Amino acid sequence: MLTTRSTNLKAKSTFRCLHLKRCVITRLSTRVDHILAFIRDGIGVSDRLSEPQDLSDMAKFRFKMPPICFIVARSSAHNVIGCEGKLPWKLRSDLRRFRSLTIKHAVIMGRKTFDSIGQPLPNRFNVVVSRSRLLSETEIDLHGTDTKILHTKSTEDALFCSDIFTILNEAGKIFVIGGAEIYKRFSPVVDRVYLTEVHTELEGDAYFTEDFPRETWRLVHSEKVVKTPEDEFESSFHILDKKSSSNRLRSFSEIAAKKMTRHPYMRTVNNNDAKLIEGYAFRQSKNAASAQFHFSFPDA
């Protein structure tokens, strides 16, 4: 009698376990079906965008480039930035700020500015734009933030190599440091201005006359810099952001094409760097589908 009752209890327990397993399996199967349908439909989590269908979608995909920043010191009276190829004042505090802002970044300058400095700025990627000098023929390694220099005639080449350097080294931004003609050439793409106004009426022969109307620019920081024994004049320092970003975009195909042309600044860029560029593109884009891209350079 006890044996029969024990057997019945075991049978009922086994039945309950089997029933529970069937329920769990059914629920898991339903959940898996939902996930598979989700993947098949290619629906993104945030914006429900479809997965790119082929490599041509990746080639056309465009993403935002690093912001362009001007860093400039001018007189408050006449907008002077230079005199006979040199700074018309001595402001050690401003030079220290310049160094702290630009160190380990790409700095774009004109030939006259480069000549006035006398040597490449250390621990920066010096990009010199000059009509009188050809593109550097020697191979340039864009990895690392040691002292580098590139000569080019092209504004676009200056921007492109600075973009790649900034992405690979996670520098964040690109600086344009003068002179007057270079500021004019890059003014359509500037996003931020670090402006020092020197309180003097000194005359000069180079000027930065850019205005910053409130309709298009936002003052995000302003401070008065008290004159010290190291500074010849008092000054004010301002940071201004453009309200509407320049929104410079590039595509994967454009970057791959530059690699194929074997420009000196692209020869050391490899498929490990392609992964960094791919990751940067995803972070810069609201398009969740970009996570599906697998960017690599074709064999040159």
Phi, psi and omega in degrees: 000313179295323180296318179296315180298319179297321180295318180297319179297318178297321180295316179295320180297318178296320180297316180298318180298316179296320179296317179296319179297318179299320179296315180297315180298318179298315180295317178297319179298318179297317180296318178298318178300319179295317180295316179298320178295321178299315180291317181298321181284344179064037184271126180286158182290317188266316187240007174054043177267147183282153179292139178301140188276328182207180184294335179296328176297318179295319182298325183277343185297127183243141183222159189285139178270165180300151181292148176261130181238134169271141169232118191212144173239128180221160177285142182288338184276313188234009179062029180285136175239349181197161177212117181055042175078012181225163172290135183275013180209168176241113180227090183296324181296324179289323178295322177296319178296318178303314181295315183295328180284321190264346183303135179068021178241167169280133177237122181259132182213166173273170182295321180295320178295318179298316180295324180291328177289322175093347180194162176298140176293128185292147178057037176216156174269102184274115179248113185254118180262120184212135177287340187264359181234142181280165173303137179305132181269338181284150181293135181242124179271116182277001179273136177087162186246029172286176184291125178225157177215138177226130174257134178209151175271345192259128173299319181295318177297320178300316178292316185297309182292328176292323176300310183296315177303314184294321179292313184294327183257007178050044182282333173096319183209166179240140181249137169252125191242010174115179004271210189302316181294321180293320176302318180296318183293329183259358183301328179295341185245006183286142180247330183217148177231126170261108190242122171256125176252118183268127185277081179206160178249024178302146176269162178199190181232006175228139190224150170238101189256013183300134174261158181229075182295148183297337181295329185242347183233149180239125176280116184255346178201141177207136178209148175270132181257113183288139179296135176241173177302339180276346185249140181280330182221162169286161181206171174232145181239131183228148171238126182236135177248137175288132184295322177248117185298152178295336173055050176289131183236148171226160179248161176299321182295324178296317180293318179297322180297320177296323178297319181293329179283352175058046172300149181306326183276000178246357186292329181266357179283130187231188184288337171295322176292326178301324178293322177295319179295320178299316179295319177299316181301318181295319181293330182276348187249146173273358182277104182298335181294340181296342177296342181276351182285144173230092188274134173212158180274137173291158178295128181279000000 
